């Protein structure tokens, strides 16, 4: 009897393992998967990746040599309407030269449960198309059909690449939960890759060796007395292949929070960069394995270094541009402003030119490389020590490891006696060392004419300020009449101008009223909108009937009114990635309050000072009451743009302390 039971247990264990194994094959969607209403470990998830499996292998043909093949199979569950976007998939591929990639999509199907039966809807021709991003990159797009809440979608794509180089990065985590993520690489002994991991969850890694062989055919002709005979010879060439499996399961969604640079920087992933090739009877070939090699290769690109050497197209114009300049600073400013004002950015990123600087100058539009390489060339021609700086934008992720794919953008740098001046002429409202937020991504590499490079920091050290002065008259009925003047400098000014100057004043004021607890705004005036050398300023009067409470003839007032922060932006219990404020900043608010006639202060919040330690942040709350007036100065300062995750609890507590203090009420009572 015991033996019989054991046999049954082993049978069912084997049967279940077979079922589980089948779950990771396309076309094997189960009714249980379709019936699932929410993710078992994250009920809030709009969708989940049930499995994602990738294989990278190298195959040899006698005519082409080795080629790299990448196959990816994915199954995704849609729980809610917010997850419908997962039915739209984009796969980038390279278009140019020896590195050209050939891509195909197959087995793209949507599954739904209809009357208890599985219904399949295959991808139609109109749901698949190719898009050219630029002359180097294309994008394959697919849109899975018949998507509903509860749908399961799956698809496979395959990429063939003749030129052996970097493998595609493999992300184990995503913005939705991932149940199973697996990458298997089959690498012949002739190729050596550097493997780089990032994130805070590391996959399980297993390796094993496989013996492989290549069949080589050759023809041999033998001359006889009366005829010529052809003999076909076939030789077998054996080599070692390393099979590596990277496996991770039950991965939580990467959820964004306040002050995160780019969540993908901290997503668990792995990359493979080709370091060298070692073929028999050939010398070992070393590829780009350090930053110097990478930047030298980039500088030698025809669409980079050669474009910097062109100057004939702007020579005559440049004489006029700088003719009135009286100093080095004015000359740099004149060139910078000319490029910003006359060459429009087409919002395409890259560190290499697409149509070239001459065409961009003629057409008055270009990508980021055409604009900023043009700026660099003009500054050099004017006698300045100017060089390009290649960077990775925030959206592209931090360039952690040496790779040609690490960068997607270029700016200009001028070496001055006061230090390095960074310029980006794609942004109309930027200034020297006031770069757009997209550029502020840890570090870049300055490349000189000889191809050597230096790492430079992109993190601003200059404080950007927002200063508000508010005059408030409180009325006994709880209404408020006031006037406010606000001033913005440096990156705060850039942000204000970029976000608001294109909007019509009527639309802007309506949004300003809605964002500030429904105040009524009048007498609006704005100054220094386009004079980037001065702070941008706005002044307006306002009326409010929502910022005061009257209870039992007592008046309760949060003195910051509609400027009060209501909730802590830091909500996670634990955070494993840095807090990125973008740039150091100071917010200072001066408040003068006239209390209603016949009232006096019953309760006044106490003054307070909060410090984070390590000179990261400080909060000062100063308040005083004299007769019928209340005066306050509230100052918040963040001195460090990027704060280590080790200080997360400190920052979270600091912000909570500020918010608690700002929400304390002044209590007024009638005079007896």
N, C-alpha and C positions, 0 to 999 in steps of 0.2 A: 504493500500500500504506500509506504514511504517513497519507494522508488517511483511508483506511478505519479505521485504528487510532484516529485522533483522533476520528472520528465515534463509534466504540464507547466511548471514554473519556468523551466528553461525554454519551452516552446513559446510561451507567451512573451517572455523576455526577448527572444529572438524576433518574434513577430512584431512587437512594439518597436524594436530597434530598426526593423526594416521600414515600418511606417514613418518613424522619425527621419530616417535617411531620405525617404521619398519626399518629405516636406521641403527639402532643399533642391528640388528639381523643378524646372519650369513645366507647366502643364499639369501639375499634381495638386491643384488647389482643392482644399477640402471644404465640406459643408460647415464644419466647425469654424474655420477661418472666416467664412462668409457670414455666419451667424453672430460672430463676436461683436458686441455693441460698444465696447470700450477697451482700451488697453489695460491689461490686468495690473500693471505696475504704475501706470500714469493715466488715470481716468480723464485728465484734462487734455490729453493729446488729440489733435485733429486727425492725425494719421500716424502710421508706424511702418518702418521698414522691417518686414517679416524675415527676409534674408537678402543678403547681397554677397555674391560670390564672384571673385575675380581670378583669372589665371593669366600669367605672363609666361610665354614660352618662346624659344628661339628655334627656328627651323631653317634647314640648309637646303639650298638648291644649287646645282652645279653652275647654272647660268648667272644667278644673282648673289650667291653666297648666303650668309646668314641674314634673316629678317626677323623682326620682333612682332609677335602677335599678342594682342591683349583682348581677352574675352571677359565680359561682365554680364552677369545675370542678376536681375533684381525683381523682388516681389514686394509690393507695398499695399497696405490695408488703409482704406479711407474710412474714417469714423464719422467725420462731420463735414459740413459744407466748407468750413474754413480749410479743409485739407484737399479741396478739389484741385488746387494749383499743382499738386504732386502728379497729376495726370499730364502736365506739361514738362517735358524733359529736354534739356539742351546738352549736347556733347560737343566740345570744341575739338577741332583737329587742324593740323598744320597743312598748309597748301603748297609751300614753296620748295623748290630745289630737291636735293637728295633726301631731305627730311620729310618729304611729302607723305602724308598718311592717307590710307584708303579705309573708309569707314562704311559699315553696313549695319542696319538694324533688322532684327528678326524676332519672331515669337512675341510680338507686342499684342497683348490681349487684355480685355477687361472682362472680369467675371462678376456676375450678379446672381443672387438667389431669387428665383421667380417661381412661386407656387411650390416651394420645396425642392426645386430642381436647379441645377447649375446652368446658367445661360452664358455663353461665350460670345463676345463681340470683338472681332479682329480689327487691328489698325487698318484704316483705309488709305489709299494713295494720297488723298488730299490732306491727310493728317500727318504727313511726313514731307519735309522740305529742307533744302540747304540754304544757308545765308552766308554771304561773304562779310566778315568783319573788317578786314583790310586785305592787302595783297598777300599777307603771310598766313592769316588765320581764317578758317571757316567755322560754321556752327551747324550741326545737324539738329533739327528740331522735330519732335514728335508730340502729338496731342492724342492721348488715348481717348476713345469714344465711350459714350453711354455711361458716364460717371454718375454715381448716386452715393448717398450715405450707405455704407456697408460694402461698397465695391472693393474688389481686390484687383490690382493691376500688376502685370509683369511684362518684362521686356528683356531683350538681350542686345548688346551691341558688340561688334568686333572691329578691331583696328589693326591694320597691317602697316608696319613701318620698316622700310628697307635700311635706312641709316640707323645703326644702333646708337642710342644715346640714353638720356634719362628715361626712366619709366614714369608713368603717370602717378602722381601722388594718390595714396589710398586713404580715404577718410573712414575711420571706423565709427565715429560719432556723426550725428547730424542734428538738425534743429528739432527733429522728432525722435522718439525712441527707436532703437535698433535692437532687434531680437538676436540676430546672428549676422556677423560680418567676418568674411574669410577671404584671404588673399593667398594664392599659391604661386610661387615663382619657380621656374625651371631654368637655371642659369648654367650654361656650358662653362667649362673650366677656362675658356679663352677670354672670358669677360669678368672684370672685377668691378663691383659696384660699392660705393659708399652708402651705407644705410643710415638714415637719420629719422629719429622718432621725435614727436612732440605731443603735448597734451599730458594729462594726468592719469590716464588709464592705459596700461600697456597690454598688448595682446599676448596670448600664449604662443610661443615660437617653438616649432619642431623642425628638424632638418634630417635629411637622409640623402645618401648618394645613389645615383642611378648610373648604370653603364649604358652608353648610347653609341651608335655607330652611324657613319655616313657612307653611303654607297657612291663610289666614283667610277664612272664609265669612261673608257678611252678606246679609240680606234687605232688599229695598227694594220698597215698595208704591207703585204709581202709580195715581192715581184718574182713571179715564176717564169719558166721558159716560154710558155704560151699564154699565160694569163696573170692577172693581178688578184690576189685574194685579200679580203678585208676581215680582220679578226677583231671582235669586240671583247675588251677585257673589263672586268668589273672587280674593283678593289673595295674592301671594307676598311674604314678608318675608325678606330674606337677612341672614345673620349669619356671623361667623367662629367656628369651633370649633377648639380646640387639642387635638390628640391626642398624649398622652405615654405612652411605653412604658418601664416599669421592668423590667429583665431581669437575673436572677442565676442562675448555674448552678453545679452541683457544690459545694453549700454543706455544710460539715461539721456534724455534730450539735452542739448546744450542750450540753456535758456539765457537770453540776454538780460542784462541788468543795467542800471545807470552807470555811466562813465566806463564803458567798455570800448576799447579801441576797435577791435574786430574779433568777434567771438571765435572765428575760424583759427585765429592765432593760437588758441588754447584747446582746440578740438583734437582728440586723439587721432593721430594719423601717422603715416610712414611714407618716406620718399627714398628713391634709389637714384643716385647720381653716378654715371659711368666714370670710373677713376682711371682705368687702363685696360688695354687689350694685350693678351699674351698668346700669340699664335706660334706654332712650331716653325722654326727656320726663319722667323722674322723678329726684328728687334721689338722690345716692349714699347708700346705707345702710351704716353701719359697724357691724360686729358685735363680739363680745368678742375683742379682739386682745391684751389685756394682763391681768395678774392683777387689777388694780383693777376692770376691767370685769367679769371673771368673778365675783369675790367679791361685788360689788354686785348682780349678777343673782341669785346664790344667796341673798343676804340678803333679797331681795324675794320669794322663793318663798313661797307661802302656807304650805307645810309646813315652813318653816324660821323665818324672821323672825317670822311671826305666832305661831307656837307659843311663842317665847321671851317674848312679851308676856303670856301667860296665867299667872295666879297664884292665882286664886280657889280652885282645887281643893286647894291645900296650905296656905293661910294659917293655919288653926287648928292644924293638925298642927305647923307650923314653930315656933310659939310654944313648944310642949312640947319639941320636939327640941333647941332651943338654950337652954332655960331654965336649965340647970345649967352652961353654959359660962362660964368666967371670963376668957377672953382671945380675941383675934381667931383665934389658931391653934386653940383648942379649939372655937370656933364653926364654923369651916370644917370641922374634923375631924368634928364631930357631924353636920353636914349631909351630908358626903361618905359617912360610914359608914351613915347612915340610907338613902340612896339605894342604896348597894351591897348592903345587907342586905335591903331590902324590895322592890326592883324587879329581877326576874330578866331577864337578857339572853337573848333568843330566838336569839342567834347570827346575826342578820341584820345586815348592814352597810348603811349608807347615810348620807349627810349630811342627808337629809330624812326626816320622819316618815311612817310608814305609816298607823297608826290614830290618831295624835295623842297628846300628852303626857297629857291628861286620862284617856283610855281606858287608857293604859299604867299610870297611877297607880292607877286603879280596879282593873284586872285584875292588877296587880303583875307585869307582864311587858311587854317592849317591845323595839324594835330599838335600835341604838346611838344613833341621833339622839334618839329619845324619852327615853332614859335620860339622856344627857349634856346635852341641851337643857333637860330638867327640872332637872338639877343646876345648870346655869348660871342658870336663872330663880330658883331658890331662893336661890342665893348673892347674886344681885342684890337680891332682896327683903330679904335680911338686911343689906344695906348695903355689899356688897363690889363692887369693880370687876371683875366677871366677864364673860368673853366666850367665845363658841365659837371653836374652832380646827378648821378643816377640814383633813383629812389624807388621804393615800393610804396604805393599809396595805401591808406588804411584799408580800403576795400580789397586790395590785393594781398594783404597780410604782411607780417614782419619778415624781412629777409634774414632768416636765421642761419641758413647754410649757403656756402658758395655754390652758385648755380646761375646759368644764363637766364633761367626762368624766374629768378628771384626778383627781378626789377620790371617795372612797367611804366616808368615815368622819368622825366629828366627836368631839372631846373638849372639855374645859372648861379655861379658864385664869383664874387669879385674880392680879391685879397686887398685889403686897405690897411693903413697904419693902425686903425682902431680895431681891426679884426676882420673876420670873414663876413661879407655881406651877401645874404641869400636872396634871390629874386625869382619870382614866377610871374611871367607876363601873360599867362592865360587868365588871370583873375584881375578884372578891372579895378577892384577896390583893395588889392593887396599893396603892400609897400615894402621897402627894404627890411628884411628880417621879420616881416609880417606876412607869413605864408598862409595860403588857404588851409583849412583844417585837414583836408584830404592829404596834404603833404607831411603833416606832423606825425611821422611814423618811425620814431626811435632814431634811426641813423640812415645816412646815404653814403655814397662813395664818390669823392671828388676825383676826376680823371684829368691828368695833365697831358700836355702835348706829347710827351714821350711814352704815354700809355701807363705810367705808374699811377697808383691811386692812394688815397688817404681816406680813412673812415672819419666822417664828421657827424656831429650830433644835430638832429633836426628839432630837438626839444627846446622850446623857447625858455629863456630865463627872465625875460622882461615881463614885469607885471602889467596885465591888462585890467583897466579899471572901469567900473560902472558906478557913477556917483549920482545920488538922487537927493534933492532938497525939497521937502514937502511942508507947505503951510496949510494948517487945518483949522477951520472954525466949526466948533460943535454947536448944534442948536438943541434947545431943550426938548424938541420933539423927536430927537434921534437922527435927524438928517445932518449931513455934513457938506460944507462948501470948502473947497480947497484949491490949491494950485501946486503944481509940481514941475520941477526942472530936472531933466535927466541928461547925463553926459557920459559918452562912451569913448574909450581910447584903445589904441592898438588892436588886438584881436577882437575885443568886444565891439569896437567900431566897425571892423571888417564884417563881423557877423551881422550887426545891425544893418549896415548898408546893403549887404548881399541879400538879406531876407526881406527888406522892406522898401528899398528905393524904387523897385520896378512896380510896386503896387500903387493903385490909385489911392489918393488920400482918403476918399470916402470909404473904400474897402478896408484900408488900414485902421481907420478910427473905429469902424464897426467891430473889427476883430479885437482891437485894444479894449474896447468897452466890454465885450463878451469875456475876454480873458481876465478881466479885473473886476469880477463880481458884479457886472452889470452897471458900472458907473456911467454917468452921462458926461461926455467930454465937450468942451467948448474952447474957443480961442487958441486953437492949435497952431504952433509955429515950430518950424524946423530950421536949423542953421548948420552951415559947413557940410552940406550933403556931399559935395564933390571935391571939397578942399581936403585932401587926404593928410595934409600936414597939420590939421587941427582936429580936435575932438568933434565928433558929430553930436549935436545937441537937439533936444526937443523940449518944448514947454507947452503946458496946457492947463486949463482950469477944469475942475470936475465937481460933480454933485453925486452924493451917495446916500442911499436910504437902507442899505443892507449890511453895513459894517458895525452897527450899534444895536445893542439890546437894552430895552427898558423893562426891568422887573421890579415890582413893588416900589416904584418911583425912584429906583436907583438905575444909573446908567453904567453899562458894562461895555468896555471898549478895548479891542486889541489895537495898540497904538500904531502898528505898521499898516493897519487897514488892509487894503487889497494886496499889499506887497508881502503879506505874511505867508510863509511856506506852511502848507498844511500837513504834509506827510514826508516821512523819511524816504529818500530815493533808494536807500540800501535796505533790501528786504531779505536777502539770503542769510541763512544761519551760518553757512560756511562759504567762503569764496576762495578759489584756488588761483585766480588770475588777478593781475594788478588793477588798481583803480586808476583810470586814465582821464584826467581832467582836460587834457589837450594842451593847456597852457596855464601858467600861474595867473591868479586873478585876485582882485579885491573888489568887494561890494561895500559901499559906504552909504548910509542913509541918514540924513539930517532931518529931524522932525520937530516942528514947532506947532503946538496945539493950544488954541484958545478955548477954555472950557466955558460952558453956558453961564450966563449971569444968574446968580442965585444958587449956584452949585459949588461944592468944594470937593477936594480929593479925600476919599475915605481910605482907599488902598492904592498904593503905588508899588509896582514890582521892584525888587531890589536890583541894584547894579550887579553885573556878573562878568567874569572873564573865564573863557574856556580855552585850554591849550591841548594840542595833540601830543606834544613832545616831539623831539627831533626837528623842530622848526618846520613842521609840515603845514600846520594850520592854526589859526587863532580866531577867537570870536570875542568881541567886546560889546557890552551892553551898558550904556551910560544913560541915566535918567535922573531928572530933577524937577521939582515943582516949586514955583515961586508965585504966590498969589493965585491969579487965575490963568497961569500959563504952565505948560509942561514942555520941557525940552529934552530931546533924546539924540544920541548918536549911536548907531548900530553898525559895527564893522565886522565883516567876514573876510578873512584872508586865507588863501591857499597858496603857499610858496613853492610847492613841488608839483610839477605837471603829472608825473607818474609816481604812484605810491605802491610800494610792494604789498602783495597779498598778506604778508605778515602783519601789516598794520590795519587790515580790514576791520577787525573788531573795534579798534581805536577810532577809525574814521566813522564807522556806523554809530558808535556811542557819541562821538563829537557832534554829528549831524542831528541825532536825536535830542541832545542837550540844547542845540540851537533852536530847533523847532519848538521844543517845550517852552523855552524862554520867550520866543517870539509870540507865542499864543497866550501868554499870561495876560490877564485883563487888568486894566485900570478901572477902579470902581469910583463913581461919583455919586454923591448924595446931596440932597437939598440942605441949604443952610437952615439952621433952626431959628 
